């Protein structure tokens, strides 16, 4: 008959390990996971157990003979909130203070006396005197950790809803004002249209009086303007021609030596190109031979691997322990030296390749430069001749332009005198016509703008005002996709429960049996015998946890099997780690395990932690279990990563347990000297 708990070794300071002990150990994770999951499944829902109070000291105000009781409205919204986790009651300040002190009320929201006055000050006070209404939120020192955040969130949401109602009322008045302005603009536009029609009848007569004088003045003005433009244009032509002549003459002087200079440049570039080509002809083959020689040298890593294999087989083939240790040390040194040799060879080869490519590129580039300079030298002579010819033509153009400008200046002076006389004749008649036209234009523009304005100022029906004020007061909304608290909590608490079981197991049992030194069994059998009780308890706890989680999370068959597999893997990994920690470090290992439990609870509860907690969170042994269990519970990514982390921790814990158990089976010289008197005493008694 299978009895997995029979061979468990109890700690010296604990009682006998009976079935009650193991039942209690298995019950620990079930209680931890079950009760914590139940408690935190929906903390933002009302369970009828938490009470909050609202104190309304607000005095209503009157605006346009209408009473505005914003404090009463806010208190009513809080007390009638269907989705609040608290049961709200209306009370006075004294009862609220007493309730906060003795824990009767988890939170108290106080609405001050001037809340309505301040909240509506934007409609009653001067713009710079308007202020916001403020409510006070207090939480009890005996309340839960999350109560302050929940209370503030509820009060803020209710206050924002009330603020939206105030804004909607304000906007409704604005839309009504638009309707009034539109009606007034219609009346003003009709009057301006009648005024424009009257002034329009005066315009033709005034224009006929000014027509004759205006035509004479216009003709003289056009003549004067044309003469001035001609004089200005010829002056600009003369100036530009002179500057062009000077510029081309200077260019002729500057480019006289260009053919000789470009030929010298071409000859120098050719010499540089030939020199670089010779360098490339020498360096490139040499670099290729260096690269080939380096490629032919075998990698030192290969011999290092063989040397390491020989050192690893030393003990198995009967080598002396000291010799094997020295051989192993020499092998590690040789491996490190081999790596340096291979790295040096790689750097030398890379430098040789870089030098070869750089020299080749230098030769190619200098040849292109030489060819370009040769082509430049060939074109320098025709360019110099063209510049000299252009300079001669520009000098002739400058002389002719100066002569034309003199005649144009004389013509402009005569036309200006003619324009002055004609302008005086037309001034009186034009002033009369201009005044009448301006009056008509002003009346027409006023009528036009008023007609445009009445169409631009909108009007709204009652239904349109109701719709627009709702949208304008709250122009945007958010679609929030968040994970439910329950599945997140269950994954965390399941991992904490399994870790707590592993910790408790090796508080009451030994990680390595006392008889390990004198036992004749193989080490693996001793390890298995020590691990089977804890592993069995963990497997049973994982099975019960899965049985609880499947209906709670409504998992299908595949997800249920996956959940069971992850909990079993986590249970075995946690047992192996706690067994290893206790075997290696003793009581310090148990303290370290307790520290992991505390850190896992802290880092899994909230993400806004101090940086040291955030840095260590991903390295905790429980991280993989939480990640994988949450991935199954919420059908999210992370299952493979979590399983990989748990497998790695299981392997690490198992290897550590094997190593420490195997070492406990041998006595060091120091421990042997301590144990000799004990063995002697035992022999004497025998």
Buried (B, 14 or more C-beta within 10 A) or exposed (E): EEEBBEEBBEBEEEEEBEEEBBEEBBBBBBEBBBEBBBEBBBBEEBEEEBBBBBBBEBEBBEEEEEEBBBBBBBBBBBBEBEEBBBBBBEBEEEBBBEBBEEEBBBBBBBBBEBBBBBBBBBBBEEEEEBEEBEBEBBBBEEBEEBBBEBBBEBBEBBBEBBBBBBBBBBBBEEBEEEBEBBEEBBEBBEEBBEBBEEBBEBBEEBBEBBEEBBEBBBEBBEBBBEBBEBBBEBBEBBBBBBEBBBEBBEBBEEBEEBBEEBBEBBEEBBEBBEEBBEBBEEBBEEBEEBBEEBEEEEEBEEEBBEBBEBBEEBBEEEBEEEEBBBBBEEBBEBBEEBEEBBEEBEEBBEEBBEBBEEBBEBBEEBBEBBBEBBEBBEEBEEEBEEBBEBBEEBBEBBEEBBEBBEEBBEBBEEBBEBBEEBBEBBEEBBEBBEEBBEBBBBBBEBBBBBBEBBEEBEEBEEEEBEEBBBEBBBEEEEEEEEEEBBBBBBBBBBBBBBBBBBBBBBBBBBBBBEEBEEBEEEBEEBBEBBBBBBBBBBBBBBBBBBEBBBEBBEBEEEBBBBBBBBBBBBBBBBBBBBBBBBBBBEEEBBEBBBEBBEBBBBBBBEEEBEEEBEEBBEEBBBBBBBBBBBBBBBEEEBBEBBBEBBBEBBEBBBEBBBBBBBBBBEEEEEEEEEEEEEEEEEEEEE
